[in-house]
């Protein structure tokens, strides 16, 4: 079974809260075809960490942006795409992890199928 399916049918635990990931709603973002599930929110970690499951629809993208003061980690779960980090193009395929330092411009474009990744932030995104 693909890791994405294992994760999506799993649970997220944090002191005082347990959620079934599959029950979480996919939230539309400002980018067309991009959706996010908030697995761990900053309110549960004293705003030190947040973790989000991200779906980028086939051919869609998260446009160029930065997260001021936030370190971000992408862990690719399913699908393929390209990540752009400063002057580097990184092939996003399952098993790849990408560390995005604070205040660095980046973007992600999905290939011919939906791209799924875990995005973790410190301090928390929300």
Rosetta blueprint (number, residue, H / E / L):
1 X L
2 X L
3 X H
4 X H
5 X H
6 X H
7 X H
8 X H
9 X L
10 X L
11 X E
12 X E
13 X E
14 X E
15 X L
16 X L
17 X E
18 X E
19 X E
20 X E
21 X H
22 X H
23 X H
24 X L
25 X L
26 X L
27 X E
28 X E
29 X L
30 X L
31 X L
32 X L
33 X L
34 X E
35 X E
36 X E
37 X E
38 X E
39 X E
40 X E
41 X L
42 X H
43 X H
44 X H
45 X L
46 X L
47 X L
48 X L
49 X L
50 X E
51 X E
52 X E
53 X E
54 X E
55 X E
56 X E
57 X L
58 X L
59 X L
60 X L
61 X E
62 X E
63 X E
64 X E
65 X E
66 X L
67 X L
68 X L
69 X L
70 X L
71 X E
72 X E
73 X E
74 X E
75 X E
76 X E
77 X E
78 X E
79 X L
80 X E
81 X E
82 X E
83 X E
84 X E
85 X E
86 X L
87 X L
88 X E
89 X E
90 X E
91 X E
92 X E
93 X E
94 X L
95 X L
96 X L
97 X E
98 X E
99 X E
100 X E
101 X L
102 X L
103 X L
104 X L
105 X L
106 X E
107 X E
108 X E
109 X E
110 X E
111 X L
112 X L
113 X L
114 X L
115 X E
116 X E
117 X E
118 X E
119 X E
120 X E
121 X E
122 X E
123 X L
124 X L
125 X L
126 X L
